């Protein structure tokens, strides 16, 4: 069961996974002189501002992924990258914040808008949508973009059929599902006549607040601000600068209004915003402008059986890296599915043998990620652990980069620059364990060292 000349492929969903699948289909098929037609169904217009053009994502990508995409021929224009982030500031409950710099080029991260932005900017537009750019790139390589909403999927004999409103349906030789976990279309795949089961999810929180370019630079700079606060249910929290806006990203198992209010009203968060800004939990209204916000679902557990004869699902519809780097997982799954379809076949057996192992590798790493975030939760809960961690990071600032053990672990945990397996192995290294235990004991037995360390930090920052 293979694709041949004049085969037709449908991609339902035009986010990063769908657009990259289309790009790879056209790019690789041309290399092997295979003539296929690829239709990408996506009703959203990523050139439009506000919710209609938004894909509900924080929009953080690691420099290593940027370089990987460039090697594939997907080079991000300067207008797509909102801001290069070369450091982050770690805020913890009851402890002073600490800045973690990276001096290694491959460890930088970049921020992007998945759509064109929260609202139409005043004056000249100076950025482009990441998702829109990927779609344009796929279109330039021969993918046909169909701006219609898919309302149903069914089988036409042994081939999948895609049905849009007011359309009799189109029959294809391969159907790629890239609808994510926030689309009702995911349920259509569950009832499509094979044993697909949707991923396990939780609810997150995203908000885009307009501060203006000057205020963003003043209060956040070019740093991503990470928070380890003692707030039950909060696994990860970040403030992400993007030119005129700051993106608030909260992840956890149950993010509700009370948790959002508690986070926004904490002293650690308030110091990152102008003092005149107020947060009202009832409508998420800010004095400096109406905040765009949403509560997207997040992929926590992989889907089961995400393939059948002539059908395969990719991206968040199947698996994503735990609490981070969803774009990286979209790239990995999109390319793996296309390579399988073009070079091996489109039967369920082909996808099970060659595509499913890729999904399983991400899923297995997420299990290790669960242990990493369990340890993170302990640091959020116990102040003496947070103090030891912060002290260790501060001591590392005067050391060569290669000896930044805690800084590297924290950076990779929160940015997606390394697998969870790599992070755990580094955290279990005897030298790392000795240093964190020593730092924790020192701050417990000699609390005065914290004050001295903080005074030295303030002098260093002033200089």
BELBEL-V629354 format. One record per backbone hydrogen bond with DSSP energy under -1.0 kcal/mol. NH is the residue of the N-H (numbers start at 1). CO is the residue of the C=O. If there is no record, write none. Layout:
NH,CO
NH,CO
This chain:
6,35
7,4
9,37
10,174
11,39
12,176
13,41
19,15
20,16
21,17
22,18
23,19
24,20
25,21
26,22
27,23
28,24
29,25
30,26
31,27
32,28
33,30
34,29
37,7
39,9
40,144
41,11
42,146
48,45
50,117
53,50
54,51
61,110
63,108
66,62
67,63
68,64
69,65
70,66
71,67
72,68
73,70
74,69
80,77
81,77
82,111
85,109
88,100
89,224
90,98
91,226
93,228
95,92
98,90
100,88
102,86
107,104
108,105
109,85
110,61
111,83
112,59
116,48
128,79
130,113
133,129
134,130
135,131
136,132
137,133
138,134
139,135
140,136
141,137
142,139
143,138
144,38
146,40
148,146
151,163
152,163
154,161
156,159
159,156
161,154
162,170
163,152
165,149
167,164
170,162
172,160
173,8
174,8
175,310
176,10
177,312
178,12
186,183
187,184
189,185
190,186
191,187
192,189
197,304
202,298
204,296
205,250
206,294
207,248
208,292
209,246
211,244
212,244
216,212
217,213
218,214
219,215
220,216
221,216
223,220
224,87
225,239
226,89
227,237
228,91
231,229
234,231
235,251
236,251
238,249
239,225
240,247
242,245
245,242
246,209
247,240
248,207
249,238
250,205
251,236
260,256
261,257
262,258
263,259
264,260
265,261
266,263
270,266
271,267
272,269
273,270
277,274
280,285
284,280
289,286
292,208
294,206
298,202
300,200
301,200
303,318
304,197
308,311
310,346
311,308
312,175
313,306
314,177
317,314
318,315
319,315
324,321
329,325
330,326
331,327
332,328
333,329
334,330
335,331
336,332
337,333
338,334
339,335
340,336
341,337
342,338
343,339
344,340
345,340
346,1
351,347
352,348
353,349
354,350
355,351
356,351
358,355
359,355
360,356
361,357
362,358
363,359
364,360
365,361
366,362
367,363
368,364
369,365
370,366
371,367
372,368
373,369
374,370
375,371
376,372
377,373
378,374
379,375
380,376
381,377
382,378
386,382
387,383
388,384
389,385
390,386
391,387
392,388
393,389
394,390
395,391
396,392
399,396
403,400
404,401
405,403
408,404
409,405
410,406
411,407
412,408
413,409
414,410
415,411
416,412
423,419
424,420
425,421
426,422
427,423
428,424
433,429
434,430
435,431
436,432
437,433
438,434
439,435
440,436
441,437
442,438
443,439
444,440
445,441
446,442
449,446
450,447
452,448
453,449
454,450
455,451
456,452
457,453
458,454
459,455
460,456
461,457
462,458
463,459
